[in-house]
């Protein structure tokens, strides 16, 4: 959560500082970690499920704080959980599709800014960050990840900021 809320994403790269923008940044980071945990066998998969359950619980609480009624909360929470899985698949496919990050920037732009090429510079910077985050997660010890010790690279900071 702390990484997804890092100020440089919003201040320097134009990620919308809205409920939607913050939700998408949380989904991005959860999807990256769950994807990495999935390669750590049964223990990693169990931790990934626990992480998704914690995410769902947090989304339930957030929906209620936003004033969504009891009848609507389950629908919103289900959509949030599906978003993690769908975005994770889309991000992994985009990373595998190209070496320069343009496909990933396009997917990020469509999801976070909700329009292709809506914030091209911000999407390119975020794509570069995601590629660094994936590389960092790959280098981290699997047992430490399963135990909950996750590290991310520093968020991108605009030069001169």
N, C-alpha and C positions, 0 to 999 in steps of 0.2 A: 504494500500500500504506500509506504513512504516513497519508494522509488517512483511509482506512478504519479505521485503528487509533487515531484520535484519541480520547482519553479522554472528552471530553464526551458522545459518543454512548452510551457504556456507563455512565458515572457519573451523568450528568444526565437521560438519557432512557430508561434501562432496556433498551437493546439488550442482549440476553443476552451476557455475557462468556464465551462458550462457543465451541467449534469451529464450531458451526452459526452463531451470531451473527456471529462474525468473518468466516466464509466469506460470509455474505449481504452484509455491508458491503463486502467486496472485490468481490463480484459487482456490487453496485449501482454502485460507482465505475467499474469496468471497463466496464459496460454503458453508462454515461453518456458516457464518453470514446469508446468504439467507435462509438456512435450518432452522436456529433458528427463524428468522423473520416470516417464514411461519406459525409458531404456535401462532402468535400474532393476529390472526383474520384479518379483512379487512385492518386495519391500518398497520399491519406488512407486509401483502402481498403487499400493495402499496409501502411501503418503500423498500421491497425486489425488486420489479420491478424497482423502481427508482435507486437502487444500481446496478442492472443489466444494466440499460440504461447508467449509468455513466461508468460502466466497458466497455460496447460496444463502447462508445464515446472515451474512453481512448485507446482501442484497435485500433480503426480507426486511431487516431492520431499516434499511435506507428507504425502501418503498413506504413503509409505515410512517417514517419521519416526513416523507414528502406528501403525506396525506392520502395515499392510495388506500382505499377501503379494503376490508378483509376479503371481500369477494374477488378483488382484482389482483391482490398480492401474488397468489400462486401463478397466475398467468404471466406476470412480469418477471417473477423469479425464474420460471421455466425458460422464458426467452433469454434471460441473462446467462443461464447455464448453457443453453444451446449456443449462445454467442461465443463463449469461450472455446467450445469445440470447433465450431465453424470457422472462427477467425484463426484459430491455431492451424487448422488445415490449410486455409488460404495463405497464411503467412509462410508456412513451411513450403508450400508449392511455389510461391513467388520467389523465395530464397533459392530454391533448387532450379528455378527457371532461368535465372540470369546471374551474371557475375558482377554487373555494375550497379545493381540495386534498383534499376528503373522499374522492374515489375513490382518489386516490394513497395517502392514509393507510390506506385499507382494504386496498389491495394490499400496502403495506409491512407492515402488521400481519399479514396472512396469511403472507407470506414470511418475515419476520424473526422475528416472535413465534410464528409457526405457528398462529395462531388469529385469526379476525376479532375486532377490537376488544379484543384481549388487553391492549394497552397503549396505550389511546386517546390519552393526552396525549403520550407518547413518539412515537407514530406521526404525530400532527399536527405536532409539532415537526420530525420527520424529513422529513415531506412538504414543509414550508415550506423546509427546507434544500435538498431536492432541487430544488425550483422555482428557488431562488436559484442552485444549482450549474448547472442547465441554462441559465439566463439568462447566467451568467458564461461558460460554455463557448461560447455563441453569440456573445458579444462578443469573444472571443479571436481573434487573428489565425490564420487557417487554416494559413499556412506555419509559424508557430511551433508550432502543435499537431502538425503533421506531423513537425516536427523533435523533438518530445518535450517541449516546454515547455508543461505543463498546470498551470493554476492553479484552485484551488477556493476558495470562500468559507470563512470561519471556521465551524467546526461550531457548532451552537447550544449556548449555555451557559445552564443554568437560572439564573434570577435569584436572586441571593443566594448563588450558588455560588462 
